[in-house]
Every structure is written in C-alpha cells, then in structure tokens.
Amino acid sequence: MRKLFRAIKDKIIGGGEIVSGLIGEYSSWEAAEAECRGYDSDLIYQKAINAAWAVRKGEAVYERDTFLFYEKAYNYRLVAHINKALADSKSGCKEVVDFGGSFGSTYWQNKDILPRDIRWVVVEQRHFYEYGKEHFEDGHLSFAYPIDKITSNTCVLCSGVLQYIRDYKNILDTLFEKEFEYIIIERTAVSDKEWICKQIERVIYDAEYPRYIFKEEELVGYFIAAGYVLIDSYSSMVDPAIQQINNRNVYSKCFVFKKSE
C-alpha cells in the first residue's frame, strides 16, 4: 500500500513537471492560494460520490481520496485505538465522530472489524452532508453538519484533514470545548517547523491547494496545553513515512490523545 502511494507521489512526467507532490514555502495561506490553479471542487465532489457508490455497489472494497482499492486492508492500529476509546467511554456511548470523513471512507474500509453496535458520524461540508444523509445513511453510518450539532464526546477522528484548514486551531478549540475523551489525528505531515506549502495533485484528480506542514512539537504542545495526554504516535500506515521537502525531513504521522483525568 505504502509503495503504491510513494510511486504516485514521486511520479514525474515529461519536461520535469510534478504530477503529485508538495512544493514551496509561503509566508501566508493567501500567498499559497494565489499560486494554486486548476482546483475544481465540483469535479472532486463528483469523484467522491462516484467512488462512494463504487464501494456501496461492491465494485471496490474501499476508497481513499476517491482512489479505489480492490483488496481488503484494515487499519488495525487505528481500530485498536477506536475500540479502546469506546471501551473507556464514561457515558458508554459507542459513537465515533469522523471530522472531514467524506462519505465514510474510513468506516467502510474497517467496518468488518469495528464493533457491530458502533455509530459512525461523519461531519463534512454541507453538500457532502446533504448527499450522504440522503443516500448513504444506514443503521451505523450517519452524517452531521456542522460540528456544533454533535452531542457525543467519546472519540473524534481527524484523518488527513487538519492540514487543509486555514484556521485549523479554531477547529481544535471546538473539539477541546466539546471535551472529547479521545482525539485521534491521523495522516498528518509534521517536521521541525511549521510552514505552508502547495500540494499538487495530478493523478487522482487535477487540483492544487495550500496545506500546512505542522511543527510536531507545537502541535502536540497545543493538545497538552488543552488538557490532553499523548498516548501514542506512529508513522502513517498509508502515506510515505518520510519525505524530503525543502531540504527538511517531513514525517506522516498519527497521534492519539486522551483527555486528562
């Protein structure tokens, strides 16, 4: 799996044009955004719908970022932490809040090894929420919008999403205010400093957009200051574990935080 994504990210086409990758270092989000081109949110949205339907119809086993997979590959370590969070829930609530979870990508990938009585709530943009609620809800998967509508506080998962939000600390502050017992941050690029770069995607869809590379020490420290304890961190099971960007080592990692007693 990791070899596949490394091949995609490293692919170069004629003339040296980068097909997919992270480039640049910008002074602000706006500066990076000004140099992004070719982003078609409607196209990406439609590809997400098509990929979700392919999984529901049994044409693929699961999808990630609209890319279809045809063999099962469970994220065992993530599921282990989710199961621990549900077991530790003070309220006994077996609900996972999947912030930015598309149409339930992580749920569908791992549903066979999740508890049978789990409730998986995806919080997404309004158009994702409306389509998902109409077409994809069942007895376990549901959709909500916005995050303020969420009433449970057992576990929240943010998988590959924070780095694409300009004011990501506002989102984290909202999660802290809701006092989630567990917060799992997955597929997140960290380094020895924080900066803003441009992500270029040409393989799965045609897009360019700003994104953060977080300073690991500061990101973890933000949770600790809010009363959380880091109970686990590990290399992403999906993305390349380490890349060289702007002559710095960038690591794709997952972090599991638990609310202090």
C-alpha positions as CSV (number, residue, x, y, z in Angstrom):
1,M,0.0,0.0,0.0
2,R,2.7,2.5,1.0
3,K,4.7,1.6,-2.1
4,L,1.7,2.4,-4.3
5,F,1.3,5.9,-2.8
6,R,5.1,6.5,-2.9
7,A,5.0,5.7,-6.6
8,I,2.2,8.1,-7.2
9,K,3.7,10.9,-5.2
10,D,7.1,10.5,-6.9
11,K,5.9,10.2,-10.4
12,I,7.3,12.8,-12.9
13,I,6.1,13.4,-16.4
14,G,7.9,14.7,-19.5
15,G,9.6,18.1,-19.0
16,G,10.1,17.6,-15.3
17,E,6.5,18.6,-14.3
18,I,5.5,17.3,-10.9
19,V,2.4,15.1,-11.2
20,S,1.8,15.0,-7.4
21,G,3.8,16.4,-4.5
22,L,4.4,19.2,-2.0
23,I,6.4,22.2,-3.1
24,G,7.3,25.7,-1.9
25,E,7.2,27.6,1.4
26,Y,4.8,30.5,1.6
27,S,4.5,33.4,4.1
28,S,0.8,33.0,4.4
29,W,-2.2,30.9,3.3
30,E,-3.3,33.6,1.0
31,A,0.1,33.7,-0.7
32,A,0.0,30.0,-1.4
33,E,-3.6,30.1,-2.5
34,A,-2.8,32.8,-5.1
35,E,-0.4,30.4,-6.8
36,C,-2.8,27.5,-6.9
37,R,-4.5,26.7,-10.1
38,G,-6.7,24.0,-11.6
39,Y,-8.8,23.3,-8.5
40,D,-12.3,22.1,-9.4
41,S,-14.2,21.4,-6.2
42,D,-17.3,20.3,-8.1
43,L,-15.2,17.7,-10.0
44,I,-13.6,16.4,-6.8
45,Y,-17.0,16.2,-5.2
46,Q,-18.4,14.2,-8.1
47,K,-15.4,11.9,-8.0
48,A,-16.0,11.4,-4.2
49,I,-19.7,10.5,-5.0
50,N,-18.7,8.0,-7.7
51,A,-16.1,6.4,-5.5
52,A,-18.5,6.0,-2.6
53,W,-21.1,4.4,-4.9
54,A,-18.5,2.0,-6.3
55,V,-17.9,0.7,-2.8
56,R,-21.6,0.5,-1.9
57,K,-22.3,-1.5,-5.1
58,G,-19.4,-3.9,-4.3
59,E,-17.4,-2.8,-7.3
60,A,-14.5,-1.9,-5.0
61,V,-13.6,-2.9,-1.4
62,Y,-13.0,0.6,-0.2
63,E,-11.8,4.0,-1.3
64,R,-9.5,6.7,-0.1
65,D,-9.3,10.2,-1.5
66,T,-11.6,8.9,-4.4
67,F,-8.9,6.3,-5.2
68,L,-10.5,2.8,-5.4
69,F,-9.0,-0.3,-3.7
70,Y,-10.0,-3.9,-4.6
71,E,-8.4,-5.9,-1.7
72,K,-9.1,-5.6,2.0
73,A,-6.6,-3.7,4.0
74,Y,-7.7,-2.9,7.6
75,N,-6.1,-0.1,9.6
76,Y,-5.6,-2.3,12.7
77,R,-3.8,0.2,14.8
78,L,-6.4,2.9,14.3
79,V,-9.2,0.4,15.0
80,A,-7.5,-0.7,18.2
81,H,-7.4,2.9,19.5
82,I,-11.0,3.4,18.5
83,N,-12.1,0.3,20.3
84,K,-10.1,1.4,23.4
85,A,-11.9,4.8,23.3
86,L,-15.3,3.2,23.1
87,A,-14.5,0.8,25.9
88,D,-13.3,3.7,28.1
89,S,-16.3,5.9,27.4
90,K,-17.6,7.4,30.6
91,S,-21.1,7.6,29.1
92,G,-21.0,4.2,27.4
93,C,-21.5,5.9,24.1
94,K,-20.2,3.9,21.2
95,E,-20.1,6.8,18.7
96,V,-17.1,7.9,16.6
97,V,-17.2,11.4,15.1
98,D,-15.3,11.4,11.8
99,F,-14.5,15.0,11.1
100,G,-13.9,15.5,7.4
101,G,-14.6,11.9,6.6
102,S,-16.0,12.3,3.1
103,F,-18.8,9.7,2.7
104,G,-17.4,7.4,5.4
105,S,-14.2,6.2,3.7
106,T,-12.6,5.0,7.0
107,Y,-15.8,3.4,8.2
108,W,-16.2,1.3,5.0
109,Q,-12.6,0.3,5.0
110,N,-12.7,-1.0,8.5
111,K,-16.3,-1.8,9.2
112,D,-15.8,-5.6,9.3
113,I,-13.6,-5.3,12.4
114,L,-15.4,-2.4,14.2
115,P,-18.0,-3.2,16.9
116,R,-21.3,-4.2,15.5
117,D,-23.2,-1.7,17.6
118,I,-20.9,1.3,16.6
119,R,-22.4,4.6,15.5
120,W,-20.1,6.4,13.0
121,V,-21.0,10.0,12.4
122,V,-19.3,11.9,9.5
123,V,-19.1,15.7,9.9
124,E,-18.5,17.2,6.5
125,Q,-19.1,20.2,4.3
126,R,-22.8,20.9,3.8
127,H,-23.0,19.4,0.3
128,F,-21.3,16.2,1.4
129,Y,-23.6,16.1,4.5
130,E,-26.8,16.6,2.4
131,Y,-25.9,13.9,-0.2
132,G,-24.6,11.5,2.4
133,K,-27.7,11.9,4.6
134,E,-30.0,11.2,1.6
135,H,-28.1,8.3,0.0
136,F,-25.6,6.6,2.4
137,E,-27.0,6.6,5.9
138,D,-27.8,3.3,7.5
139,G,-28.1,1.9,11.0
140,H,-24.5,2.6,11.8
141,L,-23.3,5.4,9.4
142,S,-24.8,8.9,9.6
143,F,-23.9,12.4,8.7
144,A,-24.0,15.7,10.6
145,Y,-23.3,19.4,9.9
146,P,-21.8,21.5,11.4
147,I,-19.6,20.1,14.2
148,D,-21.7,22.1,16.7
149,K,-24.5,19.7,16.1
150,I,-22.5,16.8,17.7
151,T,-23.6,16.0,21.3
152,S,-21.4,12.9,22.0
153,N,-17.8,13.3,23.2
154,T,-16.4,9.8,23.2
155,C,-14.0,9.9,20.3
156,V,-13.3,12.2,17.3
157,L,-11.1,11.2,14.3
158,C,-9.5,13.8,12.1
159,S,-7.8,11.8,9.3
160,G,-5.8,13.8,6.7
161,V,-7.9,16.9,7.2
162,L,-6.4,19.5,9.6
163,Q,-3.6,20.4,7.2
164,Y,-6.1,21.7,4.7
165,I,-7.9,24.1,7.0
166,R,-6.5,27.6,7.1
167,D,-7.7,28.3,10.7
168,Y,-7.2,24.7,12.0
169,K,-6.7,25.9,15.6
170,N,-10.3,27.1,15.6
171,I,-11.4,23.5,14.8
172,L,-9.2,22.1,17.5
173,D,-10.5,24.6,20.0
174,T,-14.0,23.5,19.2
175,L,-13.1,19.9,19.8
176,F,-11.5,20.9,23.1
177,E,-14.6,22.7,24.2
178,K,-16.7,19.6,23.5
179,E,-14.3,17.7,25.8
180,F,-13.9,14.7,23.6
181,E,-12.4,11.9,25.7
182,Y,-10.2,10.8,22.8
183,I,-8.9,12.8,19.8
184,I,-7.2,10.9,17.0
185,I,-5.2,12.9,14.5
186,E,-4.3,10.6,11.5
187,R,-2.3,11.1,8.3
188,T,-0.7,14.4,9.3
189,A,2.6,15.8,8.0
190,V,5.0,17.1,10.6
191,S,8.5,18.5,10.7
192,D,10.8,20.5,12.8
193,K,9.0,23.8,11.9
194,E,5.6,24.8,10.7
195,W,5.1,26.2,7.2
196,I,2.6,26.5,4.4
197,C,3.3,24.8,1.1
198,K,1.3,24.0,-2.1
199,Q,0.0,20.5,-2.8
200,I,-0.1,19.4,-6.4
201,E,-2.4,16.5,-7.4
202,R,-2.5,15.3,-11.0
203,V,-3.0,11.5,-10.6
204,I,-6.4,11.1,-8.8
205,Y,-7.8,14.4,-9.9
206,D,-6.5,17.8,-11.1
207,A,-6.0,20.1,-8.1
208,E,-3.7,22.5,-6.4
209,Y,-4.3,23.8,-2.9
210,P,-2.5,25.2,0.1
211,R,-1.7,22.9,3.1
212,Y,0.3,23.1,6.3
213,I,3.3,21.1,7.4
214,F,3.0,21.2,11.2
215,K,5.8,21.5,13.7
216,E,5.4,18.3,15.6
217,E,6.4,19.8,19.0
218,E,4.0,22.7,18.7
219,L,1.1,20.6,17.5
220,V,1.5,18.1,20.4
221,G,2.0,21.0,22.8
222,Y,-1.3,22.6,21.7
223,F,-3.1,19.5,22.9
224,I,-1.2,19.2,26.1
225,A,-2.0,22.8,26.9
226,A,-5.7,22.0,26.5
227,G,-5.5,19.2,29.0
228,Y,-4.7,16.2,26.8
229,V,-2.1,13.5,27.1
230,L,-0.4,11.9,24.1
231,I,-0.8,8.2,24.5
232,D,0.5,7.0,21.1
233,S,2.2,8.4,18.0
234,Y,3.3,6.4,15.0
235,S,4.1,6.6,11.3
236,S,1.1,6.6,9.0
237,M,0.1,3.2,7.7
238,V,-0.9,4.8,4.4
239,D,1.4,7.7,3.3
240,P,5.2,7.6,2.9
241,A,6.7,7.6,6.4
242,I,9.3,10.2,5.5
243,Q,9.8,12.7,2.6
244,Q,12.4,15.4,1.8
245,I,10.7,18.7,1.2
246,N,12.6,22.0,1.1
247,N,15.7,20.1,2.4
248,R,13.8,19.1,5.6
249,N,12.6,15.8,6.8
250,V,8.8,15.6,6.8
251,Y,7.0,12.7,8.5
252,S,3.5,11.5,8.0
253,K,2.3,10.5,11.5
254,C,-0.7,9.7,13.6
255,F,-1.3,11.0,17.1
256,V,-3.7,9.7,19.7
257,F,-4.7,12.0,22.6
258,K,-6.7,11.3,25.7
259,K,-8.4,13.8,27.9
260,S,-6.6,14.1,31.3
261,E,-8.5,12.8,34.3
